[in-house]
Amino acid sequence: MSSSITLASSQFTTRVTQDNPSGMTLTGTNTYVVAAPGADTAMIIDPGFGEGAAEHADAVAEVLGGRSVELILVTHHHFDHTGAVDTFHQRFGAPVRAVDEDWCREASPLLAYEVIAAAGTHLRVVPTPGHTSDSVSFMLPDDDAAPHPGGTVLTGDTILGEGTTMLDYPDGDLYDYLMSMDTLEGLEVDGRQVSVLPAHGPTLDSVARTADEYRSHRLERVEQLRELISDHPAILTPVDPHSVVVHDLSMQLYPTLPDVVRDPAKLTLAATLDYLLSNAKS
């Protein structure tokens, strides 16, 4: 029996949260079943973690009912999103698409800003690198019932339902991440609110407001780090996230951080340091 938790997350989406809670995944990985009301097919976004994949697929199959799966999509390569790819591909007989061709099955990689017609609706691929280089978000403009008349956007780990995301440096990059916040903020046009459907945590009301908060938080960290290194000996780039320098700076910047998230915080700090030092050279 599956212990995944199912919730109707919007008119066009149902969220199935896998039973893989942790300091990094929050309550677990959110897999989304996407379909227009009345459609006889569906799409699946982010199959989830490898351990417990068969049971999680059972929960997704319950949501599908008699509908077939046209397509499985992946927001980025982290294993809590891709570990179940082969289980879902075999179980539902659907092609898998991702930016990274290593995670594609019987299909081509995703292209920036392509529009996918499936499951009675249209989904737009929005490139949002920064958390990882292959991160994308999926915009559903037709999913526009109140209170989100601008639609919904599935953000993977680029925006989380709680807290802020890590940058998986050196694959993840702060400059890219800040540009992605601009991209996501721009999805709300003429004040038409777009809700965030994240891969971890609950739904958020406004992608523009959240992107602005994320950007401000990251830039605040840049300034804090600038002050910390103002009298520091020269630091070489690219930054070594496992260095004593990064560890010591992380202890100063995040003194009370739990050990379980210390290493991801050091990667994010290294990305911030690289951004700061690279801008200082330009």
N, C-alpha and C positions, 0 to 999 in steps of 0.2 A: 504494500500500500504506500502511495506517495505521501510525503509530508510537505510537499510544495503548497504554497498558499495562493489562491486565485482571487482576483479582484477586478471588477469592471473599471478600467482606468479612464476610458472616454467612450464616446459613441462608437468609434471605429476600433478600439483596442481593448484587449483584456490582458492584464498583467498576471503572470504566473511566477511567483518568487520561489526560487530553488532553496532547499534546506542546506545552505552552505554559509551560515553567518560567520563573520570574523571582524577583526578590527579594520580590515581593508574592504570587505564586501558589505559591511553594515548588516542588514537583516538577511542578505543573500543576493544572488544574481537575479535580476528581473528579466525574464523572457517574455516577449510580447507576441500575442496573436493579433494580427492586423487584418481587418476585412470591413468593407462597407456593409451596413445593415442589409440583410437579405441576400448577400453574395453567397454563392455555393462553393467558393474557394477562399483560401486565406494565405497570408504570408506569416512567417515566423522570424522574429528578430532576436538574435543572441541565444543560441541553444543552451549555453551555460557550462557548468563545471563538469569534468569527466567523471569524478566519483559521484555515484547516485544518478547518472545520466538516464538510465533506463526508467527509473521511478519518476524522474522529472518529466520524461517524455510521456509517461502514462497520464500525468496531470495535464499536460498540453493537449493530448489526444482527447481528454474529457471535454476541454474547452472547444475543440474543433467540432465535436459531435460527428456528423456525417460529412463534413466538408473536407475536400482534398487540399493539400498544400501545394501552391504553385511555386513558391520560392522561399528559401531560407537566406537571411541576410545577417552579416556580422559587422558590428561597429568597429572592432579592432581586435588585435591578435592575442590579447592576454588570455591565459588559460581558463579563467573563470567565465569566459565568454565562448571560447572555441573548443574547450575540452570535450564537449558533447556533440561536436559537429558530425562526426562519423556515425554516432548513434542515431542522431536525428535524420541524417541523410538516408540511412538505411531504413529507419522506421517509417518515414513519411514519403520516401521516394521522390524527394524534391531536390533540384539543383541548389548548390550553396554558392553565394557570391560574397566577396570581401574585397577590400583594396589589395591586400596581400594575396597573391595567387596561390601561396602555399595552403590557404584555407578555402580555396574554391574547389567545388566538386561538380564536374560536368557542366561548368559554366565559366564565363569570362570574368576577369576582375571588374570591380565597380569603377565607374568613371565620374570625375567631378561634375556635379550639376546635371547628371543625366536624370531623366524622368522615367520611372518604371511604372508601367500600367499593369496592375495585377489586383486580384481580390476585389474587383469592382471599384477600385479607386486609383489614385495616382500618388506616388511617393517620389520625392526629390532627394537625391543624394547631395548632401552639403559637406564639403571637406572641412574638417575641424581638427587639424593636427595640433599637437602640443603635449597632450597627455602621452600619446605615442605619435610616431610619424604617420601611421596608417589610420588614425582615428577619423571616422565620419559620423555625421548625424543624419537622421532621416526625417524630412519634413512631410507632414500630411496636411496640406492646405484644405482638403475637403472635410477634415475632422473638425468642423467649425461650429458645433453646437455651443450654446452658452455654457460656461462663462469664458470660452476662448474662441471668439469669432474669427481670429486669425489662423486657427488651426492648432495642431500640436506638433511637437518636434521630439523625436527620440534621440537623446544626446549621448548614449553610451556612458562612458566615464568622463566625458569632457565637462559635463555638469552633473553633480550628484544631488540626490534628494536631501542630503544632510551634510553639513560641513563643506570642505573644499577638496578638490582632487589633487593627486600627486602628479608630478611630471617625471616620467620614466627616463631620466637622463642617462646616457647621451642621445637615446632615440627620441625622447621627449625634449621639447625645446620651449623656453619661455617666450621668445619672440613670436614663434608660431602660435603659441597659446593665446597671447594677447590679441593677435590678429583674428584668431577664431572667436574670441569674445566679441570683437567688432562684427564679425560675420553673423553670429547668433543674435546679437542685439538688433541687427538690421532686418531680421525676419519679421519683426513687428512693424507694420506699416500703418500710418494714419491712426495710431493708438489702438489698433486691433490686436488684442492680447493673444499671445501664443503660449500655451501651456507646455511645460517641460515634463517629458516622460523619461526619467533617468534609468540607468541600468542598475542602480543601487539606491534604495530609499524611496520615499513617497513622491508623488506628483507635486510640482511647483507651479504657482499661478502664472508667472510671467517670465519668459525667457529674456526679455530685454532688461528687466529689473535685476534678475539674477546674474546675467552676464556683466552688468555694470558693477554689481557687488563683488563678483569674482575678480574683475579687472582691478578694482580699487584695492582689494586685499593683496593681490600679487604686487602691485606697485608700492604698497605700503611696506611689504617685505623687502623690496628692492632698496628702499630708503633706509630701513633698519640695518640691512646688511652693509650698505654704503658707509654708514656711521661706524659699524663694528670694524671694518677693514681700513678705516681712514689712516691709522697709524701702523698698519700691518705690513710686514715685509712683502715684497712682490710675490704674487700668486700666479703660477703658470696656467695657461690655457692650452688645450682643453683641461678642464678641472677634473681631478681624480676624486670621484665621490667617496672613495674608501680611504682617503688620506686622513692624517691626523688633523690637518687644517680644517677640513670639512666637519669632522667629528667635533672638534672643539667649538667651531662656530655654531653647530647645531645645538650644543649644550647651552650656549649663551642665548641663542635665539628661541629655543624651545626647551627651557629648563625642566619643565614638569611633564614632558611628553612621555606617555607609556612606552615601554621597550618594544611592544608589538608593532608600533608604527614608527619607530626611530629610523630604521633603514630607509623606508620610503621617504621620510622627511629629509634625510640626508641627500637623496637623489634630487628632490625638489630644490633643496638648498644649493646643490651643485649647479643645477640648471639656472637658478637665479644668479649665482655668482658668475657663471659663464656669460650670462646676458649683461650683467653689470660691467664686467671687465672688457667684453667685446665692444660695448658702447663707449667705454672710456678710451679705446684705441681709435675709434672712428671720428 
